[in-house]
Amino acid sequence: MAIVDFAPLRIPFYRRLQTLAVVMYYYSFYFGALLGCAIILLLLFSSYYPLALLYLAWAYLYDAQTPSHGGRRSKFMRNLKVWKYFRDYFPIKLVKTVELDPNKNYIFGYHPHGILCAGAFATFATEATDWSKTFPNITPHLLPLLALFKPPLFRDYIMSSGMCNVSRESCEFILKEKGPGNSICIVVGGAPEAFDAHPNKDYILIVKPRLGFIKLALRTGSSLIPVFAFGENNLFHQVSNSPGSMLRKIQEKIQSTIAFAPALFYGRGIFQYTFGMIPHRRPVHVVVGQPIEVSRKENPTYEEIKDVQTAYIEALRSLFEEHKQMYEMNKDIKLIIN
């Protein structure tokens, strides 16, 4: 038996394009920030240094608040053909369970984080899954970490997809200032949840300590919608790191220091299926649940926040149980909410 399982030489060209699209996405997040910095440095030490200086002045003085004030989405970038190839690689499918009123604002809570949020990106940061046709006049903004908007050029690349940072200022600007229909998607578990992203294992979510998005819903009167991505955790394998193990302790220490989850994951390669940094071709179904209506209250009490959180967790559990048999490969898989 071969040690390395090589891909067949005769593979349809469209599948090559799908793989290329996935490589473009994942490696842009691995190295996009470094590439942006490298381009600016090369320009600074060349005869084109005025261009670099002008860009830096524009990006970090004039345009510094844009990631916190609605971003700069581009319909052209969101509709690029490459994202359709990205979608079809897995494939990723958007599942609608209810109509959404465009006269309201929504906070979508995305679960689970997985390794690099493939389902969240395809659904909320592109038109690959036909979001605008599925939910007309609902404008989504995927909200990643603030740190991703620091590197030059890379910040502009991710803002073109409609992404904004996940600060309180950014969230409230979108939900209060941009008008009805404007909504945000928050990956609730955040980076630490990636440590539990193991294929065909129970989904372990971090929800109970996350009260900020609940309080935000109350302060803005935005409806909460749980979103569950069946299959998100199946895209990569991860080195065993059970809670309490030395590896997990080291990972958690690093994550708490730099806000980045150093998950030791692996998938497949470009020309072979045995190892590499590309995700496996496994389906992801992004199921958008029903809205939880929230009454606006500028200064909600802790008890009011916890009451809404309890309703949210119950809705999330119901969404999972209702669709598990249809979209999950492992029918005995459980949902564990911490």
Secondary structure, 3 states (H helix, E strand, C coil): CCCCCECCCCCCHHHHHHHHHHHHHHHHHHHHHHHHHHHHHHHHCCCCHHHHHHHHHHHHHHCCCHHHCCCCCCHHHHCCHHHHHHHHHCCEEEEECCCCCCCCCEEEEEECCCCCCHHHHHHHCCCCCCHHHHCCCCEEEECCCHHHHCCCCHHHHHHCCCCCCCCHHHHHHHHHHCCCCEEEEEECCCHHHHHHCCCCCCEEECCCCCCHHHHHHHHHCCEEEEEEEECHHHCCEECCCCCCCHHHHHHHHHHHHHCCCCCCEECECCCECCCCCECCCCCEEEEECCCECCCCCCCCCHHHHHHHHHHHHHHHHHHHHHHHHHHCCCCCCCEEEC
